[in-house]
Amino acid sequence: MKFYLKICLLILVISFNNFVFSQISLKSLNEFKPSNGEWVEAETIQLDSLNTQKFSFSSGEGIFVNGENGKAKYLVSKKEYQDVEIHLEFMLPKGSNSGIYIQSRYEIQLFDSWGVTGLTFYDCGGIQQRWDQTKPEAERGYGGFAPRTNASKAPGEWQELDVIFKAAKFNDLGEKVKNARFDKVILNGVVIHENIELSGPTKGALSETEIASAPFRLQGGHGPVAFKNIRVRDLNHIRSSKPNKWIDLFENTNEAGPNYDFIVHGNATKEEANAMFEFTGKKLKAMYKWPKTAAPYGIAVTKKAYKDYDLKFEFKWGERRFEPRLEKIRDAGLLYHCPIGTYAWPPSLEYQIQEGDCGDLWNIMGAHCDVLKNGEIIKIKRRDYSSSKKWSDEEKPGWNKVLLKVRGNSAKYYLNGVLINEIKNATYGGLSLTSGFIALQAEYAEVIYRKIKIKEL
């Protein structure tokens, strides 16, 4: 276990027997509305050696820069979004200022806040205040949310922002019935906002009128800024909860479409990606259509974040294995409490599914927990990847039954009816970890998952 690579991703949405291929990595300025040459693409970028308030960069691909002078109009996505998850990486020189406006209306501030104490909504990761031009000058700005803590890096370093946003909801008459909300904002692996409700657009919004769907835009007029590795995941088609009732975790209907995504590592072609996963009936098959000896890895991940539930399924290994694990034991996994869903290997807690090791615990990329055994808390060292062995070997040939019972920041692992691991005190980004997306892995081996059911409590 296991390497984490910062890579571009491909997302696949299945519609019954037909695959619909959708790339969510925005790798070119062509995937944004025309910027009239104000934004440029670069291959490398760094602080100017003579002026740390500016950039020095070389032309190329992969990095978006707001021009030589560090000033450009907004960079606007072509596609419109409702509920959405966005990952991006950004770089600022000393003293610079930018922002991302979700739906062109709700701003998360990007600012050089390195070393700042006494944070406000103006600092990096802050949610900008609202603005009422009709009020007296001293009263025009109101609201706004400072980040929970300062997670900013120094000028000239790449920083990572992950946002999970839920759009405002409207009835058939167009009346707003639910406010927009930032479910989670994560800066450099630290949770800086959770469950922030927005009464309306923030200062600088494209419009004060809220709508169901709109593009996002990146601010380029307040100083030099660079962006890369922008990934977007549509979070619509989430099913309503049915408490205390076993239902299918993955569903795909004509009316609503799939409530899950397939996310695959690397620059796979459409044909290669379509061979990674197959969901038919009640079975999720991984790697059975893969034609090559080497393979990527990937996940089938929910669009919904779950809290307090029982999850059960059965799995069985296939015959084939793939490079780079062609001669190694078969490996897969159940990832839960994933705070982020745009990665092929997201931060998470893992119920290991691997020959001989089924039921091991893995803490992955900042998600962390301890183990409870015989009434005693066993501390696990904090690393990018850390683990704790299962208590007994209950795996058998053929089909095996997995049961995961999640209660807040605790969970119990069962295999074929036997309790084999128990975790406590799950955390991520400085906060207790009590919910997240759920994912099933494909990791260089054929595997079938079936009877995948969840019961929310």
N, C-alpha and C positions, 0 to 999 in steps of 0.2 A: 504494500500500500504506500503510497500512491503519489503520483505526481500531479501538481496543479500547474497548468500552463495557461498563460494569458493569450488567448487565441480568438480568432473570429469564429462566429458560430453560425450554424444553419438551423433554421427551425422548420419543422414539417408539421402540417396539419392534415390529418387523414379525414376524408369524407367517404365512409363506407368502403367500397372497393377501389375508389379512385384517390390517389394521392394528390394533394394540392401543395406545391412547393413554394415556400415564401422565405426569402432571405431577409433576416432582420438586422444584419450588420450593415450599417450605413457607411460604406467604405469610400465613396466618391462624392464630390460636390454635385455631381449629376443627379444624385438622389435627393437633393434639396431644390427648392425653387431658385431660379436664376438670381445670382447676386451681382451681376454686371461687372464681374471681375474684381470686386472689392475683397472677396475671400479668395485665398489661394491655397494650393496644396503643397505640402512640403514632405521631404523624406526624413530630414533630421532638424532638430531645433534645440537651442540652448540660450541661456542668458548671454547678452552681448558683453564681451569682456571689458569694454570701455564704458558701458552704461547699463547697469543692472535693472533699469526701468524699461529696457527694450529687449527684443529677441534678435538672435542671429540664426538664420535658417537656410537650408538648401532646398531647392525645388525638387519635387518628386511626388510621391503618393503616400497616402495613409494618415497625414496630419492636416487639419484644417486651421489656417491662420488668418486673422483679420487684417491682412495686408502689411506692407512694409512699414506703414505709419501707425499701425495698431489702432485703426479706426475704420469701421465698416458698418453698414446697416445690418439688421437682423438676418441671421441665416435661418430659413424657415423650412420645415419638413414638407415634402409634397403630400404625404399621407396625413389624414386626420385621425385622431385617436379619442377614444372614450376612456374606459378603465385601461390603465397601461402601466407597464414596468419599463423603466429606462435605465440603462447603464451607460456612463460615459467617463472618459478620462480627460482631465484638463490641466493646463499649465498656465501660470500667471507669473509675470516678472514682478519686481518689487513695486508695491503700491498700486497695482492694477485692480481692475474691477470688471466683472461681467455677471452673467446670470443665465439661468434657463427658465423660460416661461412655459410651463405645462399648459396645453390648450391656449397658448398665447395670452394667458390671463393670470396665472398664479406663479409668482417668481420665487425661485430658490436662489439666494444670492451666492455668487462666486467672487471672492474677495481675498486679497492678500492679508490674512489675519494671523500670520505666523507670529507666535509669542504673545498675542493679545490676551489680556485679562479683562474682566468686566464686559462680557459679550453682550451684543445687542443684535437685533434683526438685520443690521447692516453687515454683520460679519459673515465669514464664509459658512455656508449652510443655513444661514438664517432665512426665514420666510418673511418676505417683505411685508411692510405694513400696508393697510388700505389707505385710500386718499379720497377726501371730499373737498373739492375745490370751492364749494358754496359756503363752507364754514369760515370763520375768522382764521387768519393765517396760522396762529398758534395751535389751532384745533383741527387742522386739515388732515394731519396724519394720525391714524389710530390703529390699534391692533398690532400685528406683527409678532413673530416668535423668534426669540434668540435660540441658537443651537444649545443643546443640553450641556455640551462641553466643547472645548476647542480641540478639534481633530485635524486642524490644518497642518500642512507641510510647508517647508520653506519655499520661497520664490525659486522658480527654475526647476522644481521637482514635479513629476507627474503625480496627480492626485485622482482618486477614484470616487465617483458619486453614483449611488444607486437609489432610485426613487420608485416607490409603489404608490400610485395615485388612483383614486376613485372619483370619477366625474360626478358633477351634480346630476340629479335625476328629476325628470319632468313627467307630469301626467299627460293625458291625451289632449288637454286644453293648452298645453305648453306652460303650465304653472309649475314652478319648482317645488318639489316635495321632499328633496333631500339635498343637503349642502355637499359641495365637493370636499374631499378629504385627502390628506397625505397619510396613508396607512403607515408608511415607514420611509425615513430618509437616512441613508447610511453614508458617512463620509470617511474614506480611508479605513473601512472596516469597523467604524464606531457608529453605533446608533445615536443619531443626534435629534431625531423627532420620531414620535409614535402617535398615531391616532389624533392628528391635528385637523380639526374641522375648520373649514374656510367659509365665512359668511358671505364672501363675494370676492371679486377680482382684486388683486393687489395693485399698488402704485405702478404706473407704467404699462398697465395692461393694454392690449390692442383695443379692447372694448369693455365697457362696464356691463354689457349684456352677457349673461351666462348662457351657454348653449351645450348641447349634449356631446358634440364632437368637434374637434378643431386641431390644427397642427400645433406642434411645439416649435419654439424659436429660441435661438441662441443669441445672446446680446454681444454685439461687437463694437459699440460706439463709445465705450467708457474707458478704453485702454487696451493694450495688447493682450491677446488671449489665444490659446491653441487648444484644439480638441482632437481626440482620436478614439478609436474603439467604441463607437456609439452603437449600442444594441437596444432594440426595442421589442417588447413582447406584449401582444394584445391580451388583456385579461378579461375580455367579455366572455359570455357563455358560461358563467358560473352558476351552478345549480343551487336551488334553495335548500337549506338544511331540513332534514327530516329526523329530528332527535329520537334516539333510542330505537332506530329501525335500521336493519342492515340493507344497504343499497350498493350498487356498483360504484366503485371509485372512478372508473373511466366510463364515459358515456358519449355517444355520438348519434344525434338525431337529425332528421331532416329539418325540424323546426329551429333547433338551437345550434347545431353543429357540435364539434368536439369540445369537451370541457378539460382538455389536456393538450400539451404540446410535446413534440418529439424534438429534442435538441441534440445535435451531433457535433462532435469536435472536428475542426479542420475545414479545409476547402474542398469538401466533397462535391462531386457533380450531382445534378438532379437525379440521375439514374442510380448513382452510388448511394445517395441518401435515401432514396425510396426503398432500397434493399436492406436498410438498417433495422427497421422495425416493421411489424405487421400486426394490426389489431383487428381481429375478425371474431364476431360472436362475443364470447366471454374470455378469449385468450389473447395475451400479448406475447408475440413471438419475436425474439431478438436474434438477428444474424442468420436466420435460416435461408434468406435469399441472397446473402452476401457472396459475390462471385470470386473474390480474391483471397490470397493467402494472408495478406496483411489487412488490418481493419482499424477504424477509429473506435472511440468509445462514445457513449451517449446515454441519455436518460429519456424516459417518458415521465413528464412532470405535470402535476395538476396546475390549473389556473387559480384555484382557490387555496388559501392558507387555512389549515385546520388546527383546531385546539380542542383538547379533551375528547378522545375517541378511542375506539378499538378498530384495528385494521387486521384483516386476515386474507391470506391467499395461499395457493399451492404453487410449487415450482418443481421443475424437472430439467436436468441437464440434457442438452443434445450431444451429438457426436463430435462436431468439429470445433477446433480451436484455431486461433489466428495469431499471427505475429503482431506485437512482440511477445506474446505469451503462448507461442505455438507448442512449446514443450513443457509448459507449466500447468499447475492445477487450474481448473475452471474457476472463474471469478465473476461475481456480480454484486448486487447489494440493494438494500432498501434504505433510502435516504429520507430522513424526516426532520421536521423543524428547520427546513431550508429557509432562511430569511430572504434569499435571492433566488430567482428562477431562471435567469438568463445565461447561466453557466452550464457547460456540459458536465462539470464536476463542481457543484455549488458548495459553499459552506453549509455544514449540516452535521447531524448525528447519524451514524450508520448502524443498521443491523446488518452485519456482514453476511453475505451469501457466497460462500467459497468452499470448495471441496475440503472437508476436514476441519474447517474453521467456522462453520455456519453458527451464527449467534454471537460471534465476537462483537465488541463495541469498538467503533472508531469515532474519534473527534476530528473533524475536518475543517481546516482553514478558518480558525477563530471561534468556531462553535466548540463548546467544552462542557463536560460534565464529570461527575464523580460516580463511583460505583457503590451500591449498598449491598453488602453480603453478610449474612448471619448477624444482622442488626448493626453492623459496623460500617461507617463511611470510609471508603478507601480512596484517597486522593490520587488523581492522575496528573502527571506533570503536563503543564501547558506547552504544547508545541503545535506547529502547523498540522501535524498528523500525530495522534497518540491513540493508544488502544488498551483494551482490557479483554483478556481471554474469557470465553464462555466457561460455565461451570462444569458442563458435562457434554459428551458427544452423543447427540441424539439423531444425527443425520442418518438416513437409510437410503438404499438404492431406489430409484424411481421417484415417485411423487413424495414431496415433503410438505408439511403444513406449518406455516408461519403465523404467529399471532403476536401483534404488538399492542400493548395497552398503554396509552399516553394520558397522563394526568398532569396538566400544568408543566412544570419543569422536571417531571419524573416520568419514567417509563419502565415497563417490564417486557422482557423478551421471552417468548415461548417458542419451542420447536417440537412439533409432534406431541403437543399436550404437556410438555415438561418446561417449567421455568428454568431458564439457563443463564439469565443475566438481568440485572436491575440497575437503572441509572437514577441519579439524583442531581439536583442543583445545576441544571443546564443553564448556560449563559452564552450570550453572544454580544459583542460590541459594547460591553460594559453593563448590560442589562440582563435580567432573567429572561431565558428563552422558553416561551410557553406555547408558541404556535409557529406555523410555517408551511411551506409547500411540501408535498410528498412526491418522491420520485423513485422509479425502479430503473436499475442500471442494466446496460449491456456493456460488457467489458471483455472483449476479445474471445468470447465463447458463446456457442448456441445455448439459449435457455428459453424455456416457456414458463410464463406466469398464467395462472388461470384462477377462476373463482375469486376475483379481487374485489373484496367487499369492505365497506367502512360503516361504522355505527358511531355517529356523533352523539355525545352525551349532553 
